[in-house]
């Protein structure tokens, strides 16, 4: 489970925006992907995993990314493509297109190359602090936006 993937010179821009322990420097991420590749670990999207009737016979892992950070597109996505890996990106739809976040165009490109895009709510507010009607809104509207924009 990843959040933001960043270059060393981008570290300062993340201060105060996200928990630093959730973020991974690009070269460290590349080394992790190289290890998976060298050890013949297959990557599955969440959709792949759910659609299987039994566990994969090969060594497999689901790579996931939360929130919709721009570094997922700029840094992680090219590395994933380089190794032929798939991943699932959970995005907060209201954040898309804002500074430091991906756009719908980025998500369309990623989807076209085998990545899957899933809901991470509309606003990214903690669901545990909401009333039921707010939770339903967050889940339904984010899913609806993803289906409308990405098919």
KAMODA-V670611 format. One record per helix or strand. SS is the DSSP state (helix for helix, strand for strand). FROM is the first residue (numbers start at 1). LEN is the number of residues. If there is no record, write none. Layout:
SS_FROM_LEN + SS_FROM_LEN
This chain:
strand_2_1 + strand_5_2 + helix_8_7 + helix_20_3 + strand_24_2 + helix_26_13 + strand_42_3 + helix_46_6 + strand_60_3 + strand_64_4 + strand_69_1 + helix_70_14 + strand_88_4 + helix_93_3 + strand_101_1 + helix_104_9 + strand_116_4 + helix_127_3 + helix_132_19
